[in-house]
């Protein structure tokens, strides 16, 4: 069941922090938590020619990826970008990349993580060291060119509060609810410009809930649908959280 695989990816929201290369297009990423991932970047995102002519010196794109324990890129979403042209450059190539099966302490596991792609006028560099997107803005501003930074929109900046159109509850066996009474599970997830839920990820549990409860909760969130979020009447992306308390109420 694909969802069950997704659950174990959701159990690990990792920040891969180190980068090394052993071939021109092969990247090896690792974290202090024992998470390892290899990416065969078959085609690098190109630096937009129009931005070079306009005088932009560099840029930045942050993309969240969901890679299952077989190395399949199941979903991805751009969460930050300093210019729409950089976003489009990444969108054109990311699905051509090949991912290894992620490993946690040597064992295959699915993960959700962020990739940071730094653009320079001489080319694009894939990196896991968190760069400052504000630095790219300052450099462009010093050169007289305004950054068109786009990121996730704060809930406080939305035209209206997030409004669920469809929000089914988790379907779980009653005996599990009885056995794990008052256990909790918290998830983070994105809502895209169309109101679709993207990449629900488990971030915390209390009371050690059974894995079937976690799968049911994640399955429910993945089916939720929201009114498309907007800021100043323009579609935007947001990140939300949801905590489930498994109890007889």
N, C-alpha and C positions, 0 to 999 in steps of 0.2 A: 504494500500500500504506500503510495508515494507520500501521503501526508505523514505517515509515521517517520519516514526518512526526514521530512521537513522538520518534524518536532526536534529531532536530535541536532539539526542545524540550528534551530532556534535556541537550543540550550546553550549554544556558544555564540555570543556576539563578541567577536575578538577584534583586537586592534593589533594587526601585524605591524611590527615596528622596525624590523631590520630587513635589509635588502642586499642581495649579492647576485652576481650574474656568472654563468658558466658557459654561455653561448651568446651569440649576438642578439637573439630574440628570446632567450629563455631566462626567466626571472625566478629566483628562489626567495620566498618571503617566509619569515619566521617571527615568533613572538616569545616573550619570556614565559608565557603560559604553556609552552610546548606545542604550539600550533604551527604546522608547516604546510605551505602551499606553493606549488610551482605553476607558473603561467607561461605558456608559449605564445608570446606576442607576435603572431604571424604578420601583423601589419600595424605599425605605429600610427597613431593619429597625427595627421599633418598639421603644421602651423598654418592657419588661414592666411592666404596670400593677401587678401584685402586688408587684414589687420596689420600686416607688415608694411604695406603701403601707407596705412593710416598712422603709423608710428608707434604701435603698441610694442612694448619690449618683451612682455611675458604675460602668462595667464595661468589659470588653475582650474581644474575640474575635480570634484570629489564624487565618486560613484559608489553606491552601496550595492554589493553583489551577494547573491544567494547561490552557493555552490554545494551540490549534494555530495554524499560520500563516494560517489562514482566519478566525480569530477564534472558533472553536468552543470552548466550555468542555467539555473532554473528561472532566475529573475534578476533584474538590475534596475536601478533608478538613479538618475542624476540628482544629488541633493545639494550641491553647491557648484557655482560656475562664475567666473569673472566676466564672461561674455558669451552670448548665444552662439557665436561662431565656434568657440572652443567646445561648447556642448555638442554641436552638430558634428564636429570632427571626431569626437569620441563615439557618438552614436553610430557613425558609419562603420566603425571597425570592431567594436567590443565583442559582437557576437561571432566574429571570426577567430577570436582568441581561443586557445585550448587550455583547459585547466586540468591539473592533476587531481587525484582524489586527495582532499585535505586530510591531514593526519593530526591527531592530538595524542601526544606522548607515544607516537609510533603506530597508533591505531586509526583506521579510516573513520572519519566523522564528517558530517556536514556542518557548514559554517555560514554565518552571515558576517560580512566584514566590509570595510571601506577601502577603496583604492584611491590614492591621490595621484593625479596626473598633472605634472608641472610642464607648462609650455614655455619654451624660450624661442626667440626668433631664429635660433640655429637648429631647432628641432623640438621633439617632445621627450620627456623623461618620465618613466613610471617609477613612483617612489612610495614608500610606506612611512617615511618620516613626515610627520604632520607639518606642512608648511603653513605660513601665515598668509591667508588670502588677502588680508589687509595690506601686507607688504606689496603684493602685486598691484593693488589699487594705488598705493602711495607712489610707486615707481612710475606708473602710467600718468598719475596726476602731476608728478614733478616734470614729466615730459610734455605736459599740456594736453594729455588725452585722458578722458574720463572713463574709468572702469564701469562696465555695466554688470556689476555683481548681482547674481541671483542665488538665493539659498532657500531653505525651508522658511516658511512664514510663521511668525509667532501667532499663537491663538489670539492674543490680545489685539493683533493688527488685522484680523479678519473683518469683513463687512458684517458678518453674523456668526454666531457660535456654530460649531460643527453640528449638523443636524442629520441624524441617522434616518435613512429611508427604509432600510431593512436591517434588522438586528436580531437574527435568530439566537436562541440560547444554546449552550452546549447540551448535547444529548448524551447522558451518561447513565449507566445502570444504577438503580437505586441502592443496591448492595454496596457499591463502591462509595457512594455518598455517605452511607451509614458508617462504613469502615474508616473513611478518611474525613470524618466530620470536622468542619472548621478549617480544613487545610486550604491554602491559598496559592494562586498562581498569577503572576503579573507579566503582561506582554507589552512590548512596544510595537508600533506598526506605522506605516506611512499611509496617507490618503492622497492619491494623485489628483491631477486637475480634473479628471472625470468623476471623482468621487469613489473610485475603486480602492479597496484596501490592498496594500502591497507589503509583502514580506513580514507577516506577524512573527515576532521573535520573543521567546521566553527570556525574561531577564531576572526573575526572582521567584522563589517558592518559599512557603512556610508550611510546616506540618508534614513535609515529605509526601505530597500527593502522588497517587499512583500514576504511572505513565499513561494509562487509558484516559484519565481525567485531563491530563495535559494535551493529549491528542485531540480530545473532544473540544476543549477550549480553543485550541488553535484552529481547528476546523471551523468552528462557529465564527471566529473573527474573520477568517478568510472569505466568508460568505456575506459579510456586512457590506452595506452600500450606503454612502453618504451623499447629501446634497453637495454638488461640486463646490469646494471652498474657493472663495474669491477675496481679493484685496483691491480696493478701489475698482471693483467690478471686473477685475481681471483674474482668470483662473490661476491658482497657486497650488503648491504642494505643502502638506503639513505632516507633523508627526504627533501621534496620540499614544496614550497609555490606557490599559484596561486591567483591572484586578478582579479576578473571580474568587469568590468565597464559596466553597463547596459545602453546603449545609442544608438541612431539612427546615425550610421556612415557607 
